[in-house]
């Protein structure tokens, strides 16, 4: 069973959320990392200026900095993938969703902001790589430069599931561990040293601003997904749709999340606690069996 660390600012760690078979997972992604790095970036040449690189989310990088950044491994499962790996990531998806409901219990008013999910991919950090201070719903907008892809602006919550562990010194490195790679949350004044099976859920906006400290030795692997809102806008890369097989990169509607949350709360809590815990449940929902559980008069609802 996972244990909870609340860092504040909506940053929550569920430790030991899942047991990771590192002999299965880590070598698999190590074999995919270099190709992913090449796929991540497009080199842009503009007039007589120096070329630069743009990653999938629209962020610009100096050419020399590419090797220092993370590789994002998308669409990582195919017909040749081990069935044990497929089963593991199906379990990861369930673990993340189950803990999302727990997170919503802590912050009920986040619920109306979760419409769909951006399915998971793996970020791989090699020795020397890091990620500077950023938040997960900014797209490197600058005056005079409006990014074509604006998917990240729809992110509400980020979910990071760590596949291997950081240790405090290089002398303590195990087979699949790494030194460095801590995650610092600037406004929460928190530094998290990732451990295998840790699941972090936090706001994707400025409150969850964070930095990945340099990975000094070894390789760091983390499974990343987002929970988002907003209607489709294909020209900007926003195209939520039906469910896809695990390991395929897509955006998937979450049509049952309200009912799933209501069922979770009904099972866990007595009726007298429902008013606060249902605070984020929309007044109009599809399940007639839960309408009588919702607050009927919400002061300030239109403020």
C-alpha positions as semicolon CSV with decimal commas, in nm:
position;residue;x (nm);y (nm);z (nm)
1;X;0,000;0,000;0,000
2;X;0,131;0,346;-0,087
3;X;0,216;0,610;0,172
4;X;0,149;0,980;0,120
5;X;0,379;1,282;0,138
6;X;0,208;1,620;0,095
7;X;0,469;1,880;-0,001
8;X;0,213;2,162;-0,023
9;X;0,105;2,370;-0,325
10;X;-0,088;2,065;-0,446
11;X;0,232;1,858;-0,480
12;X;0,166;1,507;-0,349
13;X;0,384;1,196;-0,353
14;X;0,235;0,848;-0,320
15;X;0,539;0,638;-0,226
16;X;0,555;0,267;-0,311
17;X;0,253;0,294;-0,539
18;X;0,371;0,001;-0,752
19;X;0,648;-0,256;-0,755
20;X;0,871;-0,215;-1,061
21;X;1,048;-0,514;-1,220
22;X;1,358;-0,320;-1,321
23;X;1,518;-0,615;-1,500
24;X;1,217;-0,602;-1,733
25;X;1,168;-0,227;-1,764
26;X;1,504;-0,048;-1,753
27;X;1,696;-0,240;-2,025
28;X;1,393;-0,212;-2,254
29;X;1,391;0,168;-2,239
30;X;1,769;0,196;-2,246
31;X;1,754;0,032;-2,591
32;X;1,500;0,293;-2,712
33;X;1,657;0,606;-2,563
34;X;1,899;0,713;-2,837
35;X;1,645;0,687;-3,117
36;X;1,395;0,882;-2,908
37;X;1,646;1,164;-2,868
38;X;1,673;1,191;-3,247
39;X;1,295;1,182;-3,287
40;X;1,239;1,449;-3,022
41;X;1,391;1,745;-3,205
42;X;1,352;1,928;-3,533
43;X;1,642;2,146;-3,648
44;X;1,526;2,488;-3,770
45;X;1,721;2,711;-4,009
46;X;1,607;3,074;-4,034
47;X;1,775;3,312;-4,278
48;X;2,132;3,382;-4,168
49;X;2,081;3,310;-3,798
50;X;2,229;3,014;-3,616
51;X;2,016;2,699;-3,639
52;X;1,829;2,586;-3,331
53;X;1,625;2,284;-3,227
54;X;1,254;2,267;-3,140
55;X;1,118;1,978;-2,937
56;X;0,772;1,819;-2,957
57;X;0,616;2,073;-2,720
58;X;0,754;2,375;-2,905
59;X;1,045;2,463;-2,677
60;X;1,362;2,595;-2,837
61;X;1,705;2,454;-2,760
62;X;2,057;2,541;-2,864
63;X;2,198;2,260;-3,076
64;X;2,471;2,191;-2,820
65;X;2,213;2,148;-2,545
66;X;2,022;1,862;-2,706
67;X;2,243;1,591;-2,557
68;X;2,188;1,739;-2,210
69;X;1,809;1,713;-2,229
70;X;1,572;1,423;-2,167
71;X;1,468;1,175;-2,433
72;X;1,091;1,133;-2,460
73;X;1,006;0,777;-2,560
74;X;0,665;0,771;-2,726
75;X;0,463;0,479;-2,866
76;X;0,694;0,239;-2,687
77;X;0,487;-0,080;-2,712
78;X;0,443;-0,276;-3,033
79;X;0,362;-0,630;-3,140
80;X;0,714;-0,746;-3,044
81;X;0,706;-0,604;-2,691
82;X;0,716;-0,861;-2,409
83;X;0,369;-0,941;-2,280
84;X;0,498;-0,887;-1,926
85;X;0,586;-0,528;-2,018
86;X;0,239;-0,469;-2,162
87;X;0,083;-0,607;-1,845
88;X;0,306;-0,389;-1,628
89;X;0,206;-0,066;-1,801
90;X;-0,161;-0,160;-1,793
91;X;-0,113;-0,189;-1,418
92;X;0,067;0,149;-1,415
93;X;-0,233;0,311;-1,581
94;X;-0,468;0,165;-1,320
95;X;-0,240;0,271;-1,034
96;X;-0,222;0,627;-1,166
97;X;-0,599;0,648;-1,211
98;X;-0,671;0,503;-0,866
99;X;-0,435;0,755;-0,704
100;X;-0,586;1,034;-0,913
101;X;-0,916;0,965;-0,733
102;X;-0,730;0,987;-0,403
103;X;-0,580;1,317;-0,513
104;X;-0,922;1,452;-0,610
105;X;-1,043;1,360;-0,262
106;X;-0,775;1,596;-0,127
107;X;-0,860;1,872;-0,380
108;X;-1,224;1,810;-0,487
109;X;-1,256;2,122;-0,699
110;X;-0,997;1,996;-0,945
111;X;-1,253;1,740;-1,068
112;X;-1,445;1,962;-1,315
113;X;-1,113;2,049;-1,477
114;X;-1,029;1,692;-1,573
115;X;-1,190;1,603;-1,906
116;X;-0,933;1,379;-2,073
117;X;-0,585;1,237;-2,030
118;X;-0,270;1,256;-2,236
119;X;-0,153;0,897;-2,225
120;X;0,183;0,808;-2,079
121;X;0,529;0,819;-2,227
122;X;0,871;0,758;-2,071
123;X;1,130;1,031;-2,018
124;X;1,489;0,906;-2,005
125;X;1,774;1,111;-1,859
126;X;2,134;1,007;-1,914
127;X;2,441;1,124;-1,727
128;X;2,475;1,503;-1,763
129;X;2,112;1,560;-1,857
130;X;1,869;1,782;-1,667
131;X;1,559;1,996;-1,717
132;X;1,561;2,362;-1,620
133;X;1,293;2,540;-1,419
134;X;0,958;2,511;-1,595
135;X;0,595;2,419;-1,551
136;X;0,402;2,164;-1,752
137;X;0,141;2,386;-1,916
138;X;0,363;2,649;-2,073
139;X;0,465;2,626;-2,437
140;X;0,747;2,880;-2,464
141;X;0,521;3,161;-2,583
142;X;0,707;3,482;-2,659
143;X;0,586;3,811;-2,801
144;X;0,609;3,768;-3,174
145;X;0,637;3,390;-3,149
146;X;0,313;3,197;-3,103
147;X;0,386;2,821;-3,091
148;X;0,192;2,608;-3,338
149;X;0,138;2,326;-3,088
150;X;-0,037;2,431;-2,768
151;X;-0,137;2,098;-2,617
152;X;0,048;2,169;-2,292
153;X;-0,171;2,474;-2,221
154;X;-0,457;2,228;-2,153
155;X;-0,272;2,035;-1,882
156;X;-0,426;2,054;-1,534
157;X;-0,241;1,782;-1,341
158;X;0,090;1,610;-1,406
159;X;0,154;1,251;-1,296
160;X;0,510;1,114;-1,272
161;X;0,567;0,746;-1,193
162;X;0,932;0,667;-1,126
163;X;1,072;0,345;-1,269
164;X;1,408;0,350;-1,089
165;X;1,568;0,519;-0,789
166;X;1,802;0,808;-0,716
167;X;2,072;0,753;-0,452
168;X;2,269;1,011;-0,260
169;X;2,620;0,921;-0,378
170;X;2,786;0,745;-0,668
171;X;2,946;0,499;-0,427
172;X;2,597;0,368;-0,341
173;X;2,485;0,311;-0,701
174;X;2,309;-0,018;-0,762
175;X;2,256;-0,187;-1,098
176;X;1,971;0,035;-1,216
177;X;2,006;0,336;-0,986
178;X;2,131;0,686;-1,060
179;X;2,293;0,970;-0,870
180;X;2,133;1,315;-0,885
181;X;1,815;1,376;-1,082
182;X;1,621;1,515;-0,786
183;X;1,300;1,706;-0,855
184;X;1,283;2,051;-0,696
185;X;0,948;2,229;-0,660
186;X;1,031;2,597;-0,643
187;X;0,717;2,738;-0,478
188;X;0,658;2,440;-0,252
189;X;1,019;2,470;-0,132
190;X;1,054;2,093;-0,168
191;X;1,324;1,866;-0,305
192;X;1,213;1,513;-0,393
193;X;1,465;1,233;-0,438
194;X;1,281;0,984;-0,660
195;X;1,249;0,621;-0,560
196;X;1,122;0,337;-0,775
197;X;0,743;0,322;-0,747
198;X;0,700;0,684;-0,635
199;X;0,400;0,852;-0,797
200;X;0,395;1,232;-0,791
201;X;0,078;1,421;-0,880
202;X;0,086;1,801;-0,889
203;X;-0,057;2,107;-1,066
204;X;0,072;2,149;-1,419
205;X;0,052;2,528;-1,389
206;X;0,291;2,774;-1,228
207;X;0,219;2,646;-0,876
208;X;0,386;2,319;-0,975
209;X;0,692;2,488;-1,125
210;X;0,983;2,247;-1,093
211;X;1,335;2,167;-1,203
212;X;1,504;1,832;-1,268
213;X;1,851;1,846;-1,116
214;X;2,139;1,708;-1,325
215;X;2,162;1,332;-1,346
216;X;2,526;1,285;-1,247
217;X;2,569;0,915;-1,314
218;X;2,343;0,636;-1,432
219;X;2,015;0,675;-1,616
220;X;1,685;0,810;-1,483
221;X;1,349;0,676;-1,613
222;X;1,004;0,814;-1,536
223;X;0,658;0,741;-1,681
224;X;0,471;1,068;-1,743
225;X;0,105;1,139;-1,811
226;X;-0,121;1,443;-1,786
227;X;-0,483;1,511;-1,701
228;X;-0,629;1,795;-1,903
229;X;-0,935;1,992;-2,007
230;X;-1,073;2,180;-2,304
231;X;-1,231;2,102;-2,638
232;X;-1,053;1,971;-2,943
233;X;-0,844;2,212;-3,149
234;X;-0,659;1,998;-3,400
235;X;-0,467;2,290;-3,549
236;X;-0,299;2,334;-3,209
237;X;-0,242;1,963;-3,146
238;X;-0,543;1,911;-2,919
239;X;-0,740;1,604;-3,036
240;X;-0,893;1,400;-2,752
241;X;-1,062;1,082;-2,869
242;X;-1,143;0,723;-2,774
243;X;-0,917;0,493;-2,575
244;X;-0,600;0,349;-2,729
245;X;-0,379;0,051;-2,639
246;X;-0,136;0,110;-2,355
247;X;0,198;0,250;-2,466
248;X;0,049;0,448;-2,753
249;X;0,069;0,826;-2,735
250;X;-0,271;0,988;-2,760
251;X;-0,532;1,203;-2,584
252;X;-0,823;1,007;-2,441
253;X;-1,156;1,125;-2,302
254;X;-1,238;1,026;-1,943
255;X;-1,619;0,996;-1,964
256;X;-1,661;0,805;-1,637
257;X;-1,437;1,006;-1,407
258;X;-1,722;1,177;-1,219
259;X;-1,906;0,852;-1,157
260;X;-1,581;0,677;-1,066
261;X;-1,505;0,946;-0,809
262;X;-1,858;0,936;-0,664
263;X;-1,836;0,558;-0,630
264;X;-1,493;0,585;-0,468
265;X;-1,619;0,838;-0,211
266;X;-1,941;0,646;-0,136
267;X;-1,742;0,333;-0,066
268;X;-1,482;0,505;0,152
269;X;-1,680;0,765;0,352
270;X;-2,003;0,787;0,546
271;X;-2,277;1,004;0,397
272;X;-2,223;1,297;0,632
273;X;-1,883;1,366;0,472
274;X;-2,013;1,382;0,117
275;X;-2,094;1,754;0,099
276;X;-1,731;1,868;0,118
277;X;-1,591;1,575;-0,078
278;X;-1,846;1,624;-0,357
279;X;-1,773;1,997;-0,379
280;X;-1,614;1,964;-0,719
281;X;-1,878;1,736;-0,871
282;X;-2,072;1,923;-1,141
283;X;-2,439;1,991;-1,064
284;X;-2,543;1,825;-1,388
285;X;-2,413;1,472;-1,417
286;X;-2,528;1,175;-1,619
287;X;-2,583;0,929;-1,337
288;X;-2,929;0,978;-1,184
289;X;-2,829;0,756;-0,891
290;X;-2,587;1,021;-0,761
291;X;-2,790;1,341;-0,803
292;X;-2,925;1,326;-0,451
293;X;-2,569;1,332;-0,314
294;X;-2,482;1,673;-0,457
295;X;-2,511;2,013;-0,285
296;X;-2,828;2,183;-0,407
297;X;-2,739;2,541;-0,309
298;X;-2,382;2,644;-0,369
299;X;-2,328;3,003;-0,263
300;X;-2,104;3,192;-0,498
301;X;-2,132;2,928;-0,768
302;X;-2,146;3,193;-1,037
303;X;-1,888;3,426;-0,891
